[in-house]
């Protein structure tokens, strides 16, 4: 079984306090995009990889089978992987 990995959000070349846990870097990037980040650089802990994404949020209608407490419009995150950088 694959374990969760931890990805630290970078601001420029500096770490921030935000850490996202996910099995894949895309899952962590979706979490960052949901929080409003557009230029997403995620450093994978215990490796020298930085995953680079662009992100956006769109407001969409709630699903037909959505619960009553869910608002009529919800956020949907979209990300696109730009590449992987390697730290020295």
N, C-alpha and C positions, 0 to 999 in steps of 0.2 A: 504494500500500500504506500502511496506517495504521501509524504508529510506536507503540512503547510509550510510555506516559505514566508519570510518577512521582508517587506520592501519599504525602504525609507524614502520619503519624498525629498527631492533635492531642490534647493533654491539657488540657482547658479551652480556653484560647485560645493555649496555648503549644505550639510544635513539640516533638516527641520525636525520638529518634535513629532511630526505625523508619521506613523508607521501603519502600513496596511498588511493584513495577513490574507494570503490566498495561495492556492496550489499553483496557479499560473500567473505570470506578470499581467496579463490582460485583465484578470479579475481585480487585481489591485488598482490598475489604471481606471477601471470603471468606477471603483469606489472614490478615487480621487476626482474624477470628472463629475460625479454626482455632487461633490462638495464645492464645485465651481472652478476647478483648476483647468486651464486650457493647454498650457505647455507643461507636459507631465514628464518628469525625469525621475525614475525610480531606481535606487541603488539596491541590489539584492544583497542581503546580509550574508556573510561568510563567503562571498565571491568578489570578484573584481569587475562585475558586470553592471552597467547602467542601461536600463531599458527606457527608450525614448518614445513617447506617444504624443499625439495631438488629441484633444478631447473637446466635446461640446455637449450641451444639454438641450433637449427639446421638450416642450410641453405637449403631451398627448392625452387623448381621452382615456378615461379609466376603462378597464376591460368590462365586457358585458356581464361576466360572472363575478365582478368585484364586490367586496362587502359594502354595506351601506355607509360605514364610517369613512371610507376612502373618498377623497375629494373628486370632483368631476374631472379635473385636469391633474395629471401626475408628471413628474420628471422622468425622462428617459435619457440615460447617458449613452454616448457614442464615442468610441475611441478608434484611432488608426495608428498602427505601429509604424514609426519612422525608421527605427533601427536599434542596434545595440552598440554601446561604446564600452571600451575596456579601460579600466583605470590602471595606472602603473604601480 
